């Protein structure tokens, strides 16, 4: 689990480090090993590492914000090309609340070279979601050229809608609008890198360069 004994600082914010397992997503094991989860001048480093114990196991990484941000604009800057993420691994950036409803009040931007596990078209590598993703109009997948390394991801969480945009310095690749209310309850921000169930990926490493939050001001 995550708690005050496992803390890391990134983007001027305190974060809990998730440990233990098997835990969701993916019924994975989670580590705070500083060789697998760390912050330096490049940003936040998240990894997935294959381990050979009594059986094949993966150590995944996740941090959870100490703060609860609520309505506003979430801005993530990543510095990893999608082609450098192994198929079967997902990068997630999302508010999620233990007691929020429905579906934990989860708003996702998720990235991975193979999203067919959820039924999205082969070749699509980013999905924007207001959970539950199985409801019509709650999710849409997109294609980003997999060699693009520098991306900015924005979630605009407003009282009656959610917008997601993903773009490079040269081009906008994702524009998505969900019309509906996502309750502002106990959601904290989660950043994770994890293995999909029944997949056997190679080790992967992602850099999140920065995160910023702009509180909603009624505009």
HELIX and SHEET records of a PDB file:
HELIX    1   1 UNK A   82  UNK A   84  5                                   3    
HELIX    2   2 UNK A  103  UNK A  105  5                                   3    
HELIX    3   3 UNK A  116  UNK A  118  5                                   3    
SHEET    1   A 5 UNK A   7  UNK A  10  0                                        
SHEET    2   A 5 UNK A  13  UNK A  17 -1                                        
SHEET    3   A 5 UNK A  56  UNK A  65 -1                                        
SHEET    4   A 5 UNK A  28  UNK A  30  1                                        
SHEET    5   A 5 UNK A  20  UNK A  23 -1                                        
SHEET    1   B 5 UNK A   7  UNK A  10  0                                        
SHEET    2   B 5 UNK A  13  UNK A  17 -1                                        
SHEET    3   B 5 UNK A  56  UNK A  65 -1                                        
SHEET    4   B 5 UNK A  43  UNK A  52 -1                                        
SHEET    5   B 5 UNK A  37  UNK A  40 -1                                        
SHEET    1   C 8 UNK A   7  UNK A  10  0                                        
SHEET    2   C 8 UNK A  13  UNK A  17 -1                                        
SHEET    3   C 8 UNK A  56  UNK A  65 -1                                        
SHEET    4   C 8 UNK A 188  UNK A 195 -1                                        
SHEET    5   C 8 UNK A  89  UNK A  96 -1                                        
SHEET    6   C 8 UNK A 107  UNK A 111 -1                                        
SHEET    7   C 8 UNK A 126  UNK A 130 -1                                        
SHEET    8   C 8 UNK A 139  UNK A 142 -1                                        
SHEET    1   D 9 UNK A   7  UNK A  10  0                                        
SHEET    2   D 9 UNK A  13  UNK A  17 -1                                        
SHEET    3   D 9 UNK A  56  UNK A  65 -1                                        
SHEET    4   D 9 UNK A  43  UNK A  52 -1                                        
SHEET    5   D 9 UNK A 204  UNK A 215 -1                                        
SHEET    6   D 9 UNK A  72  UNK A  79 -1                                        
SHEET    7   D 9 UNK A 150  UNK A 158 -1                                        
SHEET    8   D 9 UNK A 161  UNK A 167 -1                                        
SHEET    9   D 9 UNK A 172  UNK A 179 -1                                        
END                                                                             
